[in-house]
Every structure is written in C-alpha cells, then in structure tokens.
Amino acid sequence: MSPPDRKPSNRGAEAGMLLLTAMVVFAGAGFGLGALIGAPVALGVVGLFAGAVAGFFVVYARFKDL
C-alpha cells in the first residue's frame, strides 16, 4: 500500500518567499544598475515592481497545480 499523496502544509510560506525573493533580487539589480548610471532609487523602484511581476509568474508556474 502506498502512502497517500499529501501536499506539504508550508506551501503558502514557500510561495511568499519566492515572491519576496524575486522582488528583492530585482530591486537590488535595479539599484545596482541605477548606481552605474546615476539613478539608483528610480531604477530600484522599477526593479521592485518588475520583481513583483516576475515573482507572480514564478509562483504561478510553481504552484499551478493547486
């Protein structure tokens, strides 16, 4: 007899961390690129929003079976 397929109970935390990680990475990349051209805050904010969009796609791709 095989054990029943159970989904881990921490899927919400994992989804949140994926979203947060994408936002932080993109914001950091935007800030870094902005520092090179003289607009770190503006590109950091753009990177933050780009990270939110990318994070939603990553979370959807990872958890589309829910």
Backbone as a printed PyTorch tensor [residue, N CA C, xyz], in Angstrom:
tensor([[[  0.8420,  -1.1640,   0.0000],
         [  0.0000,   0.0000,   0.0000],
         [  0.8950,   1.2360,   0.0000]],

        [[  0.6530,   2.1320,  -0.9170],
         [  1.4640,   3.3490,  -0.9960],
         [  0.8310,   4.4510,  -0.1510]],

        [[  1.6660,   5.3320,   0.3970],
         [  1.1190,   6.4240,   1.2120],
         [  0.3230,   7.3960,   0.3350]],

        [[ -0.6830,   8.0400,   0.9110],
         [ -1.4830,   8.9810,   0.1110],
         [ -0.6440,  10.2020,  -0.2720]],

        [[ -0.9880,  10.7750,  -1.4310],
         [ -0.2850,  11.9850,  -1.8770],
         [ -0.7600,  13.1680,  -1.0540]],

        [[  0.1140,  13.6660,  -0.2200],
         [ -0.2080,  14.8270,   0.6020],
         [  0.6950,  15.9730,   0.1920]],

        [[  0.1120,  17.1360,   0.0680],
         [  0.8920,  18.3200,  -0.2380],
         [  1.4220,  18.8860,   1.0680]],

        [[  2.6400,  19.3940,   1.0520],
         [  3.2000,  19.9670,   2.2840],
         [  2.3350,  21.1190,   2.7900]],

        [[  2.3000,  21.2950,   4.0860],
         [  1.4540,  22.3340,   4.6750],
         [  2.0820,  23.7130,   4.6040]],

        [[  3.3280,  23.8160,   4.1910],
         [  4.0040,  25.1090,   4.1680],
         [  4.0570,  25.7200,   2.7650]],

        [[  3.1310,  25.3710,   1.8940],
         [  3.1570,  25.8660,   0.5220],
         [  2.9180,  27.3730,   0.4610]],

        [[  2.1280,  27.9070,   1.3610],
         [  1.8960,  29.3460,   1.3820],
         [  3.1510,  30.1110,   1.7390]],

        [[  3.8850,  29.6090,   2.7060],
         [  5.1410,  30.2520,   3.0990],
         [  6.1590,  30.1760,   1.9680]],

        [[  6.1880,  29.0550,   1.2860],
         [  7.1200,  28.9080,   0.1680],
         [  6.7700,  29.8670,  -0.9660]],

        [[  5.4820,  30.0130,  -1.2540],
         [  5.0530,  30.9440,  -2.2970],
         [  5.4070,  32.3790,  -1.9220]],

        [[  5.1890,  32.7360,  -0.6750],
         [  5.5270,  34.0800,  -0.2230],
         [  7.0150,  34.3550,  -0.2980]],

        [[  7.8160,  33.3790,   0.0570],
         [  9.2620,  33.5680,  -0.0050],
         [  9.7510,  33.6730,  -1.4470]],

        [[  9.1480,  32.9190,  -2.3530],
         [  9.5140,  33.0460,  -3.7630],
         [  9.2090,  34.4480,  -4.2750]],

        [[  8.0420,  34.9650,  -3.9350],
         [  7.6490,  36.3010,  -4.3680],
         [  8.5790,  37.3520,  -3.7640]],

        [[  8.8340,  37.2490,  -2.4770],
         [  9.6990,  38.2090,  -1.8010],
         [ 11.1240,  38.1530,  -2.3430]],

        [[ 11.6290,  36.9660,  -2.5940],
         [ 12.9790,  36.8190,  -3.1250],
         [ 13.1110,  37.4490,  -4.5040]],

        [[ 12.1240,  37.2190,  -5.3580],
         [ 12.1610,  37.8250,  -6.6960],
         [ 12.1440,  39.3450,  -6.5960]],

        [[ 11.3230,  39.8790,  -5.7060],
         [ 11.2510,  41.3310,  -5.5580],
         [ 12.5740,  41.9080,  -5.0550]],

        [[ 13.1880,  41.2660,  -4.0780],
         [ 14.4540,  41.7590,  -3.5240],
         [ 15.5780,  41.6640,  -4.5580]],

        [[ 15.6320,  40.5640,  -5.2840],
         [ 16.6890,  40.3900,  -6.2890],
         [ 16.5490,  41.4320,  -7.4060]],

        [[ 15.3370,  41.6170,  -7.9030],
         [ 15.1310,  42.5830,  -8.9780],
         [ 15.3710,  44.0140,  -8.4910]],

        [[ 14.9480,  44.3290,  -7.2850],
         [ 15.1850,  45.6680,  -6.7430],
         [ 16.6770,  45.9010,  -6.5680]],

        [[ 17.4000,  44.9170,  -6.0890],
         [ 18.8540,  45.0410,  -5.9440],
         [ 19.5500,  45.2160,  -7.2840]],

        [[ 19.1000,  44.4590,  -8.2820],
         [ 19.6890,  44.6040,  -9.6140],
         [ 19.3840,  45.9830, -10.1940]],

        [[ 18.1590,  46.4410, -10.0110],
         [ 17.8120,  47.7760, -10.4850],
         [ 18.5990,  48.8540,  -9.7750]],

        [[ 18.7680,  48.7050,  -8.4760],
         [ 19.5510,  49.6730,  -7.7040],
         [ 21.0060,  49.6670,  -8.1600]],

        [[ 21.5330,  48.4780,  -8.3800],
         [ 22.9300,  48.3810,  -8.8300],
         [ 23.1370,  48.9990, -10.2050]],

        [[ 22.2450,  48.6970, -11.1350],
         [ 22.3440,  49.3030, -12.4580],
         [ 22.1220,  50.8050, -12.3890]],

        [[ 21.2160,  51.2210, -11.5420],
         [ 20.9640,  52.6460, -11.3790],
         [ 22.1540,  53.3710, -10.7920]],

        [[ 22.8910,  52.7310,  -9.9250],
         [ 24.0800,  53.3430,  -9.3440],
         [ 25.1410,  53.5880, -10.4140]],

        [[ 25.1630,  52.7320, -11.4210],
         [ 26.1350,  52.9110, -12.5010],
         [ 25.7990,  54.1040, -13.3850]],

        [[ 24.5010,  54.3870, -13.5590],
         [ 24.1330,  55.4720, -14.4690],
         [ 23.6310,  56.7120, -13.7410]],

        [[ 23.5530,  56.6650, -12.4240],
         [ 23.2120,  57.8510, -11.6580],
         [ 21.7690,  57.9740, -11.2250]],

        [[ 21.0070,  56.9120, -11.2710],
         [ 19.6070,  56.9590, -10.8330],
         [ 19.2720,  55.7030, -10.0390]],

        [[ 19.9320,  55.5000,  -8.8900],
         [ 19.7360,  54.2410,  -8.1700],
         [ 18.3360,  54.0590,  -7.5980]],

        [[ 17.7470,  55.1120,  -7.0690],
         [ 16.4260,  54.9610,  -6.4480],
         [ 15.3630,  54.6890,  -7.4960]],

        [[ 15.4070,  55.4320,  -8.5840],
         [ 14.3980,  55.2550,  -9.6360],
         [ 14.4430,  53.8430, -10.2140]],

        [[ 15.6230,  53.3700, -10.5490],
         [ 15.7220,  52.0250, -11.1140],
         [ 15.5120,  50.9460, -10.0570]],

        [[ 15.7970,  51.2480,  -8.8090],
         [ 15.4890,  50.3030,  -7.7350],
         [ 13.9930,  50.0940,  -7.5910]],

        [[ 13.2350,  51.1780,  -7.6950],
         [ 11.7690,  51.0750,  -7.6160],
         [ 11.2180,  50.3390,  -8.8400]],

        [[ 11.7580,  50.6420, -10.0110],
         [ 11.3330,  49.9290, -11.2200],
         [ 11.6460,  48.4430, -11.0770]],

        [[ 12.8130,  48.1290, -10.5580],
         [ 13.1810,  46.7310, -10.3390],
         [ 12.2780,  46.0480,  -9.3320]],

        [[ 11.8470,  46.7930,  -8.3190],
         [ 10.9360,  46.2300,  -7.3230],
         [  9.6200,  45.8100,  -7.9660]],

        [[  9.0550,  46.6770,  -8.7980],
         [  7.8010,  46.3370,  -9.4650],
         [  7.9910,  45.2400, -10.5050]],

        [[  9.1180,  45.2580, -11.2080],
         [  9.4100,  44.1850, -12.1560],
         [  9.5710,  42.8530, -11.4170]],

        [[ 10.1550,  42.9000, -10.2330],
         [ 10.3020,  41.6870,  -9.4260],
         [  8.9640,  41.1580,  -8.9410]],

        [[  8.0270,  42.0670,  -8.6470],
         [  6.6950,  41.6200,  -8.2360],
         [  6.0070,  40.8750,  -9.3830]],

        [[  6.1190,  41.4210, -10.5910],
         [  5.5150,  40.7650, -11.7580],
         [  6.1880,  39.4240, -12.0160]],

        [[  7.5090,  39.4150, -12.0070],
         [  8.2390,  38.1610, -12.2280],
         [  7.9440,  37.1570, -11.1170]],

        [[  7.8330,  37.6500,  -9.8860],
         [  7.5280,  36.7640,  -8.7640],
         [  6.1670,  36.1110,  -8.8880]],

        [[  5.1730,  36.8650,  -9.3530],
         [  3.8540,  36.2730,  -9.5600],
         [  3.9080,  35.1700, -10.6070]],

        [[  4.6730,  35.3900, -11.6730],
         [  4.7920,  34.3490, -12.6940],
         [  5.5170,  33.1220, -12.1620]],

        [[  6.5440,  33.3280, -11.3420],
         [  7.2720,  32.1970, -10.7580],
         [  6.3630,  31.4100,  -9.8160]],

        [[  5.6270,  32.1130,  -8.9870],
         [  4.7170,  31.4420,  -8.0540],
         [  3.6350,  30.6950,  -8.8220]],

        [[  3.0940,  31.3060,  -9.8610],
         [  2.0690,  30.6280, -10.6590],
         [  2.6400,  29.3680, -11.3080]],

        [[  3.8280,  29.4790, -11.8810],
         [  4.4280,  28.3130, -12.5320],
         [  4.7160,  27.1990, -11.5260]],

        [[  5.1190,  27.5640, -10.3300],
         [  5.4720,  26.5630,  -9.3220],
         [  4.2340,  25.9170,  -8.6890]],

        [[  3.1720,  26.6970,  -8.4990],
         [  2.0180,  26.2060,  -7.7650],
         [  0.7460,  26.1640,  -8.6040]],

        [[  0.8460,  26.0020,  -9.8970],
         [ -0.3500,  25.9900, -10.7210],
         [ -1.2010,  24.7350, -10.5240]],

        [[ -0.7020,  23.7660,  -9.8080],
         [ -1.4690,  22.5530,  -9.5510],
         [ -2.4180,  22.6660,  -8.3790]],

        [[ -2.4450,  23.8080,  -7.6920],
         [ -3.3350,  23.9670,  -6.5380],
         [ -4.7610,  24.1450,  -6.9460]]])
